[in-house]
Each structure stands twice: as structure tokens, then as C-alpha cells.
Amino acid sequence: MKLSQLAAAAVVFLAGSASEAAQVWTAPAAVKVRPQAQAPQGAATTAVIAAARNEFESFQVVVTGPATGVSMSLEGLGDGKGHSISGRDVTLYREALINVPIQTGGDGAAGVWPDALVPDVDPIVGEKRNAFPFDVPAGESRAVLVDIHVPADAAAGVYKGTVNVTGGAAAQVAVTLTVWDFAIPSTASLRSAFGMTWNGPCMGHGDGGCGNYDAEQKLRARYVQAALDNRISITLPVMSSPIKSDGSGGWGDYDTYAGPFHDGTANTRLPGAKLTAVQIVGDGTLTNVVKAWSDHFKAKGWIKALFNYICDEPPMTCRWSDINGRVANSRAGDPEIPTLVTTTTAEAAANGVSGIDLYVPVVNFMEDRPGTGNAGSQRSKYGATVWWYQSCMSFGCSGVGPGYDYTGGSGWPTYAIDSDATRNRALEWMSFSYDISGELYYEVTMAYFSGDPWVNQNNFGGAGDGTLFYPGTSGKIGGQTEIPVESFRMKMIRDGMEDYELLAMARQLGLGDQAKQIARGVYPKTYQSTSSPAALDSARSQLAQMILHAMGKDSAPAQPTTGETSPGTGTGAVPPIVSVPPAVFPAGGGCSSSGPRSAWLLVPLFGLALLRRRRSAA
């Protein structure tokens, strides 16, 4: 048999007798392959994906045991015309498992889930890590995420390569990547403001007090870099404020460690990527502090990213009566710097507050379920620019206040470990549908403060709540340089951000209405956030076809985009969007969430304690 025939036929590879066979199969990126998962009937043994230039695209190679000493490699992909994608643009991650002791919300499930992504060779500093080899117990499955970045200058066309599986399971998995003839930007069009408390990385890497300042700043920069390569902006790129309360201070350290992420000169895989949202660190209620930040950021050309976080969820972290004065002080420092408060326009008006530039409601209050106080879209109550956030309201907030969890519908967007992967990817699609300009998230290292994040990720009723990284210490993942280990959920957010870029590009080409129709076909409402890889594939293919047609490039093929393949064929055929299909590899149980509200964590900038504040529904 030819090698290609062997690859196509090899769903089963003997590791002993037929009853002890190891299987190798592929799965889309937008599913979570748990240990008990088995190869579906007619499971695909190839991967067919597609992406724009400067976009990441992934799929999973799964081994069902028994198998020992399994390793994988993908040297690169080529188009047969001298063009290739390799090196840092191809990363393989072993999906490490974590136990979820208590289910998150109505559709979560206790048990073991994949989340931490241990790289073979990390793309941050380029060191070999201990992703391979690994063992797979009999009857269980383990997955490897194959993550490919299409270079910004790649030639359009079809690229092919092979994932070599060696060890106790030996296979060759054929990969076909279609590169669309357009590029998406390195700097995200959808702004993001993700918090990372001043000593979060320090805590996870054994120095909670950040005693070795230079080393800890460099470690923090690696976290900012990893987030930016996932199209996420960390709002606090340095550990401490460069400006004192009296307005004095120096910008030397800030410019050294944060400057490259503002200038687009950091060592990111996305060339020229820049932070899209940075908050004033220190007392932003003081006019001279605001002026100092404004003057420096204007001089450096960074001012578009700057905002002033006036208050988080009043009245929990400040009195309503404080806000007007804080806004006035900020405007005295610079009236052009947006003032931000996490609240709704209705709450602000009811409490005599005005003049807020950026209202940031929780997603549940932008449109709640029928029969509630915020039923129907509330978008018209906000101005041209509004951000939002998802919180523990998406899964019930560990019983704080009346229950917000429910078993009907398909749940709210959530970053929980034990939720369907498509729910982790939903908020960015919804941002386009609801004309939202930015996404806020309270923290990315929360579990670093509650024990070993590799063992316990549970906070406030949610597995993974407030944590999108794992501490990549040398003892845990090998190598010499300690790095952040990305979570599977962070890749889903990144994919959502890239989906947004396709939607935004269609809008720029005059196809905004059609793009919204497509987006709503995947995620119709804020409380309908469960979709499927097939629906995502179909939507992305339609968007690509629209973009190529509008650009006069109809001859360029538009293929599936999330690794979804037809069982046994590898053709990548997907159905048209007519409804929201059930998710593949469901989390188990129903879907989540409804009721009152939770609140967001106010991340203290200085001090070891992290406080979570909530309030029940008004």
C-alpha cells in the first residue's frame, strides 16, 4: 500500500492484540476531548482546516489507549510551489488534565477535563518542554492540539503536511490547510481589557512578593506576550505604578518592560501586535496622576489604548456619590481619556451619575431572557461605544444571591473549564452582533492565589473562573526559562477574536448586515451561547467567501476552518447555517444560567489579597 493509503486507512493501530488496539483519530479544535471520549463511528483520520493570512487555526490529534511513549511532530506544511509554514508558526501542545471536583453551573460536569496546554517547543522563548512522550491508559483518550499560525506574508493556496505519531501508537495524519487570499490585522479590532494583578505571576512561580524585581518584570512580560499572541490585552503590563499620588515619578521601567507592547516591537508571533486597552495604574481619581499618564502616553503615541477605571460595580467598591467627582477630576487631568465604570446606564441614572464615557454592563444585562427586567436587547440605551463582560453570573456564582443557573436554553458565554468549548468562544461573536467595542475580564491568574493551579482551578463556583494561565515552572514543564502555560480556553477566546476579525472585515467591505445575520445564526442571543464546530465552520466559510468575492478574488477556495471533517472522508463538508446545532462532545447535563447577578472581582493593584465582590440583582 502507498503511504497515503496507509494514513487514510489507519484509524486503528495495533499495540498488541486486537482487543488492545490503540486508535488515532482527529477532532476539531472547538471540542474538549475528555479521557472517556471514544472515537466516533467513522472517525476522521485527517485534518482539513483553513485560515486567513496572519490567523491561527488548530485541530486535535487524539490517541485512545493503551499506548505508551507517544510523541508527535509536524515539521511544517508546504504548497508544492516553494512556500512553507514551519518553525515557530507550528506548535504542538499536549493537553494536560485537571480534575473539576464540582460541576460549574447546570451544564458543567465534575471529573477530569483537558485545559493546560504544555508545548513541545514553546513559542515564547523557543525552549524544548516535556509535552512528549506521554502514556495513554487502556480505554482512555488523550489529545494534542496542533496549532498553526499562517504567516502574514504567506502565499494563498493549499498547503499540506503530516503529523507523525510515534511510540505506542504509530500513525501519519494528513493535514490540508487552505490559506485564504486576505490577511487579518495583528492588533485586535475588538479591544480587550483583561486584568492581571500585580503579583499574579510571582505567586505562581514561587515569589509572591516579587522580590527579584527585574526577573519578575521579565516574567510578567512573558505573560503579556503570551496573551497578546492570543489577541488579548493585559491592562496592567507592569507590576507597579510609575506615578505617585503627587504626580511625580519616572517612566524608565514602564517604557522598558511595557513599551514594546505599546510600540508593536515585542517578540510576538503576530508581527507588530499592540495592546488595545491599558488602564491608569495608581490613583486615577487624582487629576495630577491622570495628567501625568496622559502627557506621557501622548508623547509616546500610545494614547488610544489608555482608559481610566473610575469604579468597579458601584456601590460595592465605591459609593455612587463618589463617581461624579472622580469623573470630574479625571477630565480635569485630560478630558479625552475615557472614564470607565462597570454598571448599566439605568443604574447610573437612578443614582444621579452622569458623564461616564465607557459603560461596561455584564453580558446578562445587555439582553436577559424573556420575562426578566432586561428582556430584549438593551443596546439602544448605550452610546456608540460600549464594552461588556461575562462573570460568574454565567454559571450561578456559587450560590451568592438567588440562583442564576438554569437548565433550559444553551447558557451564557463562560470561560469555565467544564463548559462546552463553543461557549468559551461565544462572546466575541456576540460582540459583533450587539455592536460591542470591547471586552473586560477581571483576572487571569486567580487560581495562583488559592493553591496549586495545576490541581485546583475552582473559584466562586466556577472551574477556571478568573484563571486563563498555568504557571509553567521548570519543574512542571521542563526547560530553563519559566513561562506562562496557556489554557485551552484561552485558545477558544483567541479563535473568537479571530472570528470577529472576519466579521469586521466583511463589515468594512459593506457587508455588515450579512455578517450580523451569519453571526446570529451561530449564537442567536446572549443566553444562547452553545453552538457546534460544524456551525462555526459553515459561518467562517461563508464569511471568507463573502470577503473574497467583495475583493474580487472569487477563484480563491474557501474551505472549512475549525478542523471539522466529515466522518471517515476528510472532505471537511459542513451543513449550511439554518439553526444552532447541538454541541459535539457535550459537557454533560443541561445548559446554564439565569436569575440574579454576580459581580466582578476588583483586582487590587497592590497587596497580596484578592477580593471578590458581588451583589444580588436589584
C-alpha positions in Angstrom: 0.0 0.0 0.0 1.1 3.6 -0.6 1.9 5.7 2.4 -1.2 7.9 1.7 -3.4 4.8 1.7 -2.0 3.7 5.0 -2.7 7.1 6.5 -6.3 7.1 5.3 -7.0 3.6 6.5 -5.2 3.8 9.8 -7.9 4.5 12.4 -6.7 1.5 14.4 -3.0 0.7 15.1 -2.2 -2.5 16.9 -0.3 -2.2 20.2 -0.7 -5.9 20.9 -3.8 -8.0 20.2 -6.9 -6.5 18.5 -8.6 -6.1 21.9 -5.7 -3.9 23.0 -5.6 -1.7 19.9 -4.6 2.0 20.2 -6.6 4.3 18.0 -5.5 7.6 16.4 -8.2 10.0 15.2 -8.7 13.7 14.7 -11.2 16.2 16.2 -12.0 19.8 15.7 -10.4 22.4 17.9 -13.7 23.6 19.3 -14.4 20.4 21.3 -13.0 19.3 24.6 -11.7 15.7 24.4 -12.1 14.2 27.9 -10.4 11.0 28.9 -13.6 8.9 28.5 -14.2 10.2 24.9 -14.0 7.5 22.3 -13.6 7.8 18.5 -17.0 8.5 16.9 -18.2 6.0 14.3 -16.2 6.6 11.1 -13.9 9.0 13.0 -11.8 11.2 10.8 -8.1 10.4 10.4 -7.1 13.6 8.5 -7.4 17.3 9.3 -8.8 19.8 6.8 -8.6 23.4 8.0 -8.5 26.9 6.5 -7.4 30.4 7.7 -6.7 33.9 6.5 -3.1 35.1 6.5 -1.9 36.1 9.9 -4.5 33.9 11.5 -4.1 30.9 13.8 -6.0 27.6 13.1 -6.0 24.4 15.1 -7.1 20.8 15.2 -6.6 17.9 17.6 -5.0 14.5 17.2 -6.4 12.1 19.7 -4.9 8.8 20.9 -7.2 6.3 22.5 -5.1 3.8 24.5 -3.5 1.7 25.5 -0.3 3.3 24.3 3.0 4.2 25.9 5.7 6.6 25.0 3.6 8.5 22.4 5.2 11.5 20.7 4.0 13.7 17.8 5.7 16.0 15.3 4.8 18.2 12.4 7.8 19.6 10.6 5.8 22.0 8.5 3.4 22.4 5.6 4.1 23.3 2.0 2.1 24.3 -1.1 4.3 22.4 -3.6 5.4 25.8 -5.0 8.3 26.6 -2.7 6.2 28.2 0.0 6.2 26.6 3.5 4.9 27.2 7.1 7.1 25.9 9.8 9.2 26.7 12.8 7.6 29.0 15.4 4.4 29.1 13.3 3.7 25.4 14.1 3.2 24.4 17.8 2.1 21.1 19.2 0.6 21.2 22.7 -0.1 18.2 24.9 -3.5 18.8 26.6 -2.8 18.3 30.4 -5.8 17.2 32.5 -7.2 18.8 35.6 -9.9 17.5 38.0 -13.0 19.5 38.4 -14.4 18.4 41.8 -17.8 20.2 41.5 -19.6 20.9 38.3 -19.8 24.5 37.1 -23.5 25.5 36.7 -26.3 23.5 35.2 -24.4 22.2 32.2 -21.0 21.6 33.8 -19.7 18.2 34.8 -17.5 17.1 37.6 -14.5 14.9 36.6 -11.3 15.3 34.6 -11.0 17.8 31.8 -8.3 18.9 29.4 -7.1 22.5 29.9 -3.4 23.3 30.3 -1.5 23.3 27.0 2.0 22.1 27.5 4.0 22.9 24.4 6.5 20.7 22.7 8.7 23.7 21.9 7.3 26.8 23.4 6.7 29.8 21.1 7.6 32.3 23.8 11.3 31.7 24.2 11.8 28.6 22.0 12.8 26.0 24.5 12.0 22.3 24.4 9.4 21.3 27.0 8.2 17.9 28.3 5.0 17.6 26.3 6.2 14.3 24.8 6.3 11.4 25.3 3.1 10.6 27.2 1.2 7.4 28.0 -2.5 6.7 27.4 -4.3 4.1 29.7 -6.4 1.4 28.1 -9.8 2.7 27.1 -8.9 6.4 27.7 -8.1 9.2 25.3 -5.5 11.9 25.3 -5.4 14.8 22.8 -2.7 17.0 21.3 -3.6 20.5 20.0 -1.9 21.2 16.7 -1.8 25.0 16.4 -0.7 26.6 13.1 -0.1 30.3 12.5 -0.3 31.4 8.9 2.4 34.0 8.3 1.2 37.4 7.4 3.1 37.2 4.1 2.1 33.6 3.2 1.1 32.9 -0.3 -2.6 32.0 -0.7 -3.3 28.4 -1.7 -3.4 24.9 -0.4 -0.7 23.6 2.0 -0.2 20.0 3.0 1.8 18.3 5.8 1.8 15.3 8.0 1.6 14.8 11.8 3.8 11.9 12.6 2.6 9.9 15.6 5.2 7.6 17.1 5.7 5.3 20.0 2.9 3.0 21.3 0.6 4.4 18.6 2.2 4.9 15.2 0.3 6.8 12.5 0.6 9.5 9.9 -2.2 12.1 9.9 -2.5 14.1 6.7 -3.2 17.8 7.1 -4.6 20.1 4.5 -4.6 23.9 5.1 -6.2 26.3 2.8 -4.8 29.9 3.1 -7.3 32.5 2.0 -6.1 35.4 0.0 -6.5 38.1 2.6 -4.9 38.9 5.9 -6.3 39.9 9.3 -4.5 42.5 11.5 -2.1 41.7 14.2 -3.6 44.2 16.6 -7.1 43.1 17.5 -10.0 45.2 16.2 -12.1 44.2 19.3 -10.5 45.8 22.3 -9.9 43.7 25.4 -9.0 44.7 28.9 -8.0 41.6 30.9 -6.7 42.1 34.4 -3.6 40.5 35.9 -2.9 41.6 39.5 0.5 43.0 40.2 1.9 39.8 41.8 -0.1 37.1 40.0 2.8 35.6 38.0 5.1 36.0 41.0 2.7 33.9 43.1 2.5 31.1 40.6 6.3 30.9 40.2 7.2 30.9 43.9 7.9 34.5 44.8 4.6 36.1 45.9 6.3 39.3 47.0 8.0 39.8 43.6 11.4 40.2 45.4 13.6 39.9 42.3 12.2 42.9 40.5 14.0 42.6 37.2 13.4 38.9 36.9 9.7 39.2 37.9 9.1 42.1 35.4 10.6 39.9 32.6 8.4 37.0 33.7 5.4 39.3 33.6 6.4 40.5 30.2 6.3 36.9 29.0 2.7 36.7 30.3 1.8 39.9 28.4 3.4 38.5 25.3 1.5 35.2 25.5 -1.8 37.0 26.0 -1.1 39.3 23.1 -0.4 36.4 20.8 -3.8 35.2 21.8 -5.1 38.7 20.8 -5.8 39.6 24.4 -4.5 42.8 26.1 -3.4 42.7 29.7 -4.4 46.0 31.2 -1.5 46.1 33.7 1.7 45.4 31.8 3.9 46.3 34.7 3.9 45.4 38.4 3.5 48.9 39.9 2.5 52.4 39.0 5.3 54.7 37.7 3.5 57.7 39.0 3.0 58.7 42.7 -0.1 60.4 44.1 1.6 63.8 43.8 2.2 63.3 40.1 5.9 62.7 40.4 7.7 59.5 39.3 9.6 58.1 36.4 8.7 56.2 33.3 12.0 54.3 32.8 10.9 50.9 33.9 7.5 51.2 32.4 8.9 52.1 29.0 11.5 49.3 29.2 9.0 46.5 30.1 5.7 47.7 28.6 6.9 49.9 25.8 7.5 47.1 23.3 3.8 46.0 23.7 2.7 49.5 23.0 5.0 50.1 20.1 4.5 46.7 18.4 8.1 45.7 18.8 7.8 42.8 21.2 8.8 39.3 20.2 5.2 38.3 19.4 4.3 35.8 16.7 1.7 38.3 15.5 4.1 40.9 13.9 3.6 44.4 15.2 0.8 43.4 17.7 -0.1 46.2 20.2 -2.0 46.4 23.4 -5.5 47.7 22.8 -6.5 48.7 26.3 -4.3 49.8 29.3 -5.6 51.3 32.5 -4.2 54.1 34.6 -2.3 52.4 37.4 -2.3 54.2 40.7 -4.9 56.7 41.9 -6.8 57.6 38.8 -9.1 59.8 40.8 -6.4 62.4 41.2 -6.1 65.0 38.5 -2.3 65.2 38.5 -2.0 61.4 38.2 -4.3 61.4 35.2 -2.3 64.3 33.6 1.0 62.5 34.1 -0.3 59.4 32.3 -1.9 61.4 29.6 1.2 63.5 28.9 3.5 60.5 28.7 1.2 58.4 26.5 0.6 61.3 24.1 4.3 61.9 23.8 4.9 58.2 23.1 1.9 57.8 20.7 0.1 55.3 22.9 -2.9 57.4 24.0 -5.5 55.4 22.1 -5.1 52.5 24.5 -5.4 54.4 27.7 -8.6 54.5 29.9 -9.3 55.4 33.5 -11.1 52.7 35.5 -13.2 55.0 37.8 -15.1 52.4 39.8 -15.9 48.7 39.6 -19.5 47.7 40.2 -20.8 50.5 42.5 -21.8 50.5 45.3 -19.6 47.5 46.0 -16.2 49.2 45.6 -17.1 52.9 45.8 -20.2 54.9 46.7 -22.4 56.2 43.9 -21.8 59.7 45.3 -18.1 59.3 44.6 -18.3 58.8 40.9 -19.2 62.3 39.6 -16.3 63.8 41.5 -13.9 61.1 40.2 -15.1 61.7 36.6 -14.6 65.5 37.1 -11.1 65.0 38.4 -10.2 62.7 35.5 -11.5 65.2 33.0 -9.5 68.0 34.6 -6.4 65.8 34.0 -7.4 65.1 30.4 -11.0 65.2 29.1 -10.0 62.9 26.2 -9.2 59.9 28.4 -12.3 57.6 28.6 -13.7 57.1 32.1 -14.9 53.5 32.7 -17.4 52.2 35.2 -18.8 48.6 35.3 -22.5 49.4 35.5 -25.6 50.0 33.4 -26.9 53.3 32.2 -30.1 52.7 34.1 -28.3 52.1 37.4 -26.1 55.2 36.9 -29.1 57.4 36.1 -31.1 56.1 39.1 -28.2 57.1 41.3 -27.6 60.6 39.9 -24.4 59.7 38.0 -23.6 61.2 34.6 -20.7 61.8 32.3 -19.3 58.2 32.2 -17.6 57.6 28.9 -17.5 53.8 28.9 -20.4 51.9 30.5 -19.5 48.3 30.9 -22.5 46.1 31.8 -22.4 42.4 32.4 -23.5 40.4 29.3 -26.6 39.2 31.1 -27.9 42.7 31.3 -27.4 43.6 27.7 -30.1 41.1 26.9 -31.6 38.9 29.6 -34.1 36.0 29.0 -37.7 36.7 28.2 -39.8 37.6 31.3 -36.9 39.4 33.1 -36.3 43.1 33.7 -33.7 43.3 30.9 -35.5 41.1 28.4 -34.9 42.2 24.8 -31.8 43.9 23.6 -30.8 46.9 25.8 -28.1 48.1 23.3 -30.1 51.2 22.3 -29.7 52.5 25.9 -25.9 52.9 25.4 -24.0 55.2 23.2 -21.9 54.5 20.2 -19.2 52.9 22.3 -19.8 50.3 25.0 -17.9 47.4 26.4 -19.2 44.4 28.3 -18.0 41.4 30.4 -19.0 37.9 31.4 -18.9 36.9 35.0 -19.9 34.2 37.4 -23.5 35.1 36.6 -22.9 32.8 33.6 -23.0 29.8 35.9 -24.5 30.8 39.3 -21.8 32.4 41.4 -21.6 29.6 43.9 -25.0 30.3 45.4 -24.4 34.0 46.0 -27.8 35.6 45.9 -30.8 33.9 44.2 -29.8 31.2 41.7 -28.8 32.4 38.3 -28.4 28.9 37.0 -30.9 27.1 34.8 -31.2 24.0 32.7 -33.1 25.4 29.6 -31.6 27.2 26.6 -27.9 27.0 25.9 -26.4 29.1 28.6 -24.4 32.3 28.8 -20.9 32.9 27.5 -18.4 31.5 30.0 -14.7 30.7 30.5 -15.4 27.7 32.7 -13.2 24.6 32.2 -16.2 22.2 32.2 -18.4 24.1 29.8 -18.8 23.3 26.1 -15.8 24.7 24.2 -18.1 26.8 21.9 -19.3 28.7 25.0 -15.7 29.8 25.6 -15.7 31.2 22.1 -19.1 32.8 22.0 -18.6 36.3 23.5 -16.6 37.7 20.6 -19.3 36.7 18.0 -21.9 38.3 20.2 -19.7 41.4 20.5 -20.2 41.9 16.7 -23.9 41.1 16.8 -24.6 43.6 19.6 -22.1 46.3 18.3 -19.9 46.0 21.4 -16.4 47.6 21.1 -14.5 45.9 23.9 -14.4 43.0 26.4 -13.4 43.3 30.0 -12.3 40.3 32.2 -11.4 40.7 35.9 -8.3 38.4 36.2 -6.2 35.8 34.5 -4.2 34.3 37.5 -6.9 33.9 40.2 -6.0 30.3 40.9 -2.4 31.2 41.7 -3.7 32.6 45.0 -5.7 29.5 46.0 -3.1 26.7 46.0 -1.6 24.8 43.1 -3.3 25.9 39.8 -2.4 22.6 38.2 -4.5 20.9 40.9 -7.2 23.4 41.8 -8.9 25.9 39.5 -12.1 26.3 41.3 -13.1 29.8 42.4 -16.6 31.3 43.1 -18.5 28.3 41.9 -16.6 28.0 38.6 -13.8 25.8 37.4 -11.3 28.2 35.9 -13.1 31.3 36.9 -10.5 34.1 36.8 -7.7 32.0 35.5 -6.6 31.6 31.9 -2.9 30.6 32.6 -1.0 27.9 34.4 2.5 28.6 35.9 5.0 27.0 33.6 7.8 26.3 36.1 10.8 24.4 35.0 9.9 21.6 37.4 6.5 21.2 35.9 7.1 21.6 32.1 10.9 21.3 31.8 13.2 23.8 30.1 15.2 26.6 31.7 13.1 29.7 31.3 9.8 29.8 33.2 6.8 30.8 31.1 3.0 31.1 31.2 1.2 27.9 30.0 -1.9 28.9 28.1 -5.2 27.2 28.7 -7.4 25.5 26.1 -10.0 28.2 27.0 -7.6 31.0 26.0 -7.2 29.4 22.6 -11.0 29.5 22.3 -11.0 33.2 23.2 -8.3 33.8 20.6 -10.3 31.9 18.0 -13.4 34.0 18.9 -11.3 37.2 18.5 -10.2 36.0 15.0 -13.8 35.1 14.1 -14.6 38.7 15.0 -11.9 39.9 12.6 -13.6 38.1 9.7 -16.9 39.7 10.7 -15.3 43.1 11.0 -13.6 42.7 7.6 -17.0 41.9 6.0 -18.5 45.0 7.5 -15.6 47.1 6.2 -16.4 45.8 2.8 -20.0 46.9 3.1 -21.4 43.5 4.1 -22.2 44.3 7.8 -25.8 43.3 7.7 -25.0 39.9 6.1 -22.2 39.4 8.6 -24.6 40.0 11.5 -27.1 37.5 10.1 -24.3 34.9 9.9 -23.2 35.7 13.4 -26.7 35.4 14.8 -27.1 32.1 13.1 -24.3 30.7 15.2 -25.1 32.5 18.5 -28.6 34.0 18.3 -28.8 35.6 21.8 -26.7 36.4 24.8 -28.2 33.4 26.6 -27.8 31.0 23.6 -24.0 30.5 23.6 -23.7 26.8 22.8 -23.0 26.1 19.2 -21.0 23.4 17.3 -17.8 23.1 15.3 -19.9 22.5 12.2 -21.8 25.8 12.6 -18.6 27.6 13.2 -17.1 26.1 10.1 -20.0 27.0 8.0 -20.2 30.6 9.2 -16.5 31.1 8.7 -16.6 29.6 5.2 -19.5 31.9 4.3 -17.6 34.9 5.6 -14.5 34.0 3.7 -16.5 33.6 0.5 -18.1 37.0 1.0 -14.8 38.7 1.7 -13.1 37.1 -1.3 -16.0 38.0 -3.6 -16.0 41.6 -2.4 -12.3 41.8 -3.0 -12.6 40.3 -6.5 -10.9 37.1 -5.6 -13.7 34.6 -6.2 -11.3 32.0 -7.6 -9.6 31.5 -4.2 -11.1 28.5 -2.4 -12.9 28.9 1.0 -12.7 25.7 2.9 -13.8 24.7 6.5 -12.0 26.5 9.2 -12.1 24.7 12.6 -10.8 21.2 11.7 -14.4 19.8 11.3 -14.3 16.9 8.9 -17.0 14.6 7.6 -16.7 11.2 9.3 -14.3 8.9 7.5 -14.0 11.2 4.5 -11.7 14.0 5.4 -13.5 16.2 3.0 -14.5 18.9 5.5 -18.1 19.1 4.3 -20.3 21.1 6.6 -24.0 22.0 6.6 -25.4 25.4 5.9 -26.4 27.5 8.9 -30.1 27.1 9.5 -30.2 26.7 13.3 -27.8 26.2 16.2 -26.9 22.5 16.2 -26.2 20.6 19.4 -22.6 20.8 20.5 -20.2 17.9 19.7 -18.8 16.1 22.7 -21.3 17.8 25.2 -20.2 18.7 28.6 -23.0 16.5 30.1 -26.3 17.5 31.6 -28.3 20.6 30.6 -27.2 24.1 29.9 -26.8 27.0 32.1 -27.7 30.1 33.6 -30.3 32.5 34.6 -31.5 34.6 37.6 -29.9 37.5 39.5 -26.5 38.9 39.1 -23.0 38.4 40.3 -20.2 40.8 40.4 -16.7 41.1 39.1 -13.5 40.8 41.0 -12.0 44.2 41.9 -8.3 43.3 41.4 -6.2 45.1 44.0 -3.1 46.6 42.3 -1.0 46.5 45.5 -1.2 43.8 48.2 -1.4 40.0 48.2 -5.1 39.7 48.9 -7.6 39.3 46.1 -11.2 40.2 46.9 -14.2 39.0 45.0 -17.2 41.3 45.4 -20.7 40.5 44.2 -24.2 41.9 44.5 -27.5 40.4 44.0 -30.0 41.7 41.5 -31.6 45.0 42.0 
